[in-house]
């Protein structure tokens, strides 16, 4: 960025601060806007690989779009319309069982409905050899970035179905995808166009191609590794798969430069908190009577101890930090007066010290290590197929 553009950006950001927004919230908002810009650039440069990128980044886009609209409305344009209920439901769907009001029973019903719908849409053969042909026909797909599964057809189907209130057939249509893309785009435009005013160098950002591979598989086969651990419960598999691909997606999107360190901290914190909340809710439901949920006593213990105590303690301490990132509200965490005149770096230091008792750099290292560890622990349990494992 040239000197003149940098001065213009500083003036615009100072104007944003004058409205009451703190520097760290503005920084997070700007980085989300840059993410949206790179998505559009990727679409123009690499149209063939953009669908896989969109499905991978979908839960994070919903999170950013929902709250960025509110940030813009509060600090920049009071007349701006809020996002649709579809985007809000998609946002809640990405939290799995940690979303307010979620129950294991509702989650089980939804996931079973989605997988049955996908399976019946692919296994359509009839006649004498119909059963044999259907048994040989894969019913699920997994998309991998390198050796990491980053999205699956069944997880995406649940997101989209729940976004529309569970009223749609879980086998989504092209029209459904277009409408969801439109709703997300309208919400994301609030961040995109506001950030475009704040950061003159936005047009210089370029996206790297998000390279992926695909593997087709049988859903029933994917359940087998977990059964060997004493867990014969498809909804539990589904939940663990959701968080495995979300953890992997944070790393893949960081490596692909869609996320910088700020967004990796934001979304990594959000994923770990949702993971802990979901696993705890499932385990608490199962532990009193494991056999009623297809668990052995050992299987219930595997689930309840999946998140180590020391990790769980810090993850739960990060709740207020997660909320400050997600809602662009570090002044709510630290106090309006405490934020005045301070840079984004200064505020982030205060925020991480207050919540997780670490400086930002140390916390990001811990976060990376914890996400890597949890991804490995889940993968050891469910062993999702990837394209280069044959």
WOTAQUI-V65037 format. One record per helix or strand of 2 or more residues. SS is the DSSP state (helix for helix, strand for strand). FROM is the first residue (numbers start at 1). TO is the last residue. If there is no record, write none. Layout:
# WOTAQUI-V65037
ss=SS from=FROM to=TO
ss=SS from=FROM to=TO
This chain:
# WOTAQUI-V65037
ss=helix from=3 to=18
ss=helix from=23 to=45
ss=helix from=47 to=75
ss=helix from=85 to=93
ss=helix from=96 to=98
ss=helix from=104 to=122
ss=helix from=130 to=136
ss=strand from=140 to=145
ss=strand from=148 to=152
ss=helix from=153 to=163
ss=helix from=174 to=198
ss=helix from=200 to=204
ss=strand from=213 to=217
ss=helix from=219 to=222
ss=helix from=224 to=227
ss=helix from=234 to=255
ss=helix from=261 to=287
ss=helix from=290 to=293
ss=helix from=297 to=304
ss=helix from=309 to=317
ss=helix from=319 to=326
ss=helix from=330 to=334
ss=helix from=336 to=339
ss=helix from=344 to=355
ss=helix from=360 to=382
ss=helix from=387 to=389
